[in-house]
Amino acid sequence: MHLRSTKIPKDTVYHPVFARFYARMSVAAETRAGMAAIRAELLAGLSGRVIDVGVGNGLNFAHYPLAVSEVVAIEPERCLRQLAVRSALRAGIPVDVVPGCAEALPVKSEAFDGAVASLVLCTVRNVERSLAEIVRVLRPGGELRFFEHVRADDRAMAATQRALDRTVWPLVCGGCHTSRDTLAAIERAGFVVEEYRRVRMPEWGIRLPTSSCILGVARRTTVVD
């Protein structure tokens, strides 16, 4: 185990109502919205030690390849963390669910071969600090796999997203912001984006503020002092 000795508060985030809603919604989305296929694509080819930041109820765990030797799963929200622990018990690989937040990951520097950010950078309080922490804990050359809500590529929906982000959306959706330019933030953090594609979720039906997503791979090339 490569955890820091600094004690991390167990409940840096607490959204019990949203957590229960998200847990039900996310399970339904695995088949109805095609999230299971997205998770499988997101995690395919990973190996070694992996840190999964903001794991929610742990639906990623079932899709990790056997070449992954260990997953350290970070989740700040108590209710979701309890569900993630249950998911970890059913995983085919070792998974350790740990309380903590993205802005202060409770692990040692350069301890991981890969990192996963799946629908989490939209919710963190500080995107730049969170990405700096992911850079810190990855070994040089390590991969970041990301699947995130992002700003829509048409002006009308982007304006809607910005309006929602300034008002009710983060309050009712566990801190989610739909209009962040996450790809640019990943590049500014010192990652080289090797590949990505835009994804609409779900692929059919009414377009939602959360429908615009990106799925991709970035690599840490910088040296952290």
N, C-alpha and C positions, 0 to 999 in steps of 0.2 A: 504494500500500500504506500502511495506517495502523497499523503495528505500533509498539509501544513499543520504545525502545532497550534497556531492561533485558533482560539475558539470562535466558531461562527454561530451567530444567532440562529435558532432553529426556525424562526418564522419571520424572515425578512420580508415576505409577501404573504398576505392573508386575504383571499377572496373566496370564502366558502360557498357563496351562492353561485358565483360564476364557475367555480371549480366543479360543482355538481352538474351544472348545465353542460360545461365543456366535456366532462367525462362521458355523458350520454351522447352528445352530438358527435364527438370524435369516433366513438365506436361505430355509430351508424354510418359515418362518412367513409369508413374503411372500404366498404363495398359500394355504397350508393354514389359517392363522389370519386371513387377510384384512388383513395389515399393509400391503400395497401400497396398498389402498384408503384406509387410515387415513393413510398418508404423503401421498397425493395430496390428501386433504381438509385435512390439517394445513398444507400449503404453498400451497394454491390462493390466488391473488390477491396473493401477495407481489411486491414490486418493489424496485428500487434495490439498495443494498448490504446484505447479510445476514450475520450471524454465527451459525453453527450450533455450539452448545456440546456437546461430547461426542458426536462423530459416529459413533463405533464404526467399523464397516467401510464406512461411506459409502453406505448404502442409500437415504438421503434424496436423494442427488444427482440421481438419475434423475427425480425428481418435481418439481424446481424449475421454475417457469414461466419462459419466455424473457424476461419483463419484469425478472427479477432480473439485475442487471448484474455482480455478483460475489458469491461466497460465500467467507467466511473460515471454515474448518472447524477447530475446536479438538478435538484428541484427545490425552489424556495417555498412553494405553497404547501401547507401542511396536508390538506385533504388530498391533493393530487399526489403528493409524495407517498402517502399511505397506499394509494392505488398502484403507484409505480413499484412499491416493494412487492406487492402481490404479483405484478407482471414479471418482476425479476425472478421470482421463484419458479416461474414456468419457462424461463428463457433457456435456450440450449447452450448458452455460454455464461461464464461468471459475470454477474452484474452487481455492483455495489451502489445502492441509492444513498446519496449524501445530501444533507441540507446545505444550502449555500446560494449565493446570487452570482449572476454573470459578471458583475462589476468587481467582485472580489472572490475569485475561485479558490476554494480551500485546498489547493493542491500545489505541489512543488513545480518549479520552472522546468521546462524542457523534459517533461515526464511522459509525454504521449506522442504516439505516431500519427494519430488522427483526432480530429474534433468534428463534432456534429452540432449544427445550429438549425433546428427545425421548428419553424413558427415560434421563434423566441425573440429575435432581434426587433420584432415589431412591438414587444411588450417591455423591454428593458428600459430603465430610467435614463441610462446613458449609453448610447450605441458605441461611441468612440472608446469609452473605458472598457466596455464589454469585449470589444474586438481586440483591444490592447491586451487584455487578460488571456484571450485565446491564443494570441501570438506568443505570449510569455510561456504558456504551458505546453506548447507544441515544440517538438524537436525541429531544428533546422531541416527544411525539406518536407515537414509534415503537412498533411492535407487537412483542409477545412471543407467539409461537405455541408452545403446550405440549401434549405428550401424555405423561402420567406415570402410573406406578403410584401408587395412593393407598390409604389406609386403607379397608377394606371398610365398607359401611353396615349390616352386621348384626353383632351382638355376638360371636357364636361365631367367625366368621372373623377379626374384628378382634383377638380375644384370641389366636387362633392366630398371626396376623401378628406381634403384639407378642412372643410367646414365641420365634418364629423369629428375629426381629430381635435379640433379646438373646443368642442362642446361635449356631447354626451358619450361618444363612442368609447374613449378610454375608461370612463366611469362604469359603464355597464358591461364592458368586455375585458375585464381584468388587466387594464392598462394598455390594451392593443392600440397601435397607431397604424393606419392603413396606407399613409402617403409617404412613408420614408423611402429615400433613395438608397436602399441597402447595398446595392452593387457598388456604387461609388464609395460608400463608407468602408466596404471590405477592401477595396483597392487602396484607399487612403491609409488604412491600417498597416499596410506593408505586405499584403498578399498579392500574388500574381494570379489572376483569374484565368484558369486554363480552359474552362468550358462552362457554358451555361445556356439555358434556354428559358424562354418565357412559357409559363403554364397558366391556363385558365382553370380555376377550380370553383365549382364543378365545370366540366367542359360544355355542359348543355344547360338550358334553362335561363332564368333571369340572371343578369349580370349583377353581382353584388360588389360593395366596396372592397371586400376581401378576395375577389376573384382573380385579381392580377398578382401572379406569383413568379418567382424565379427559382430555378433548380440548377445547381452547378457545383463545380469543384474549384477550389483555390489552393494555392500552396504558399507556405511560409518560406520566404527566402532571406529575410532580414535577420541580423544578429541582435539579440536583446541584451543590453548591458545589465 
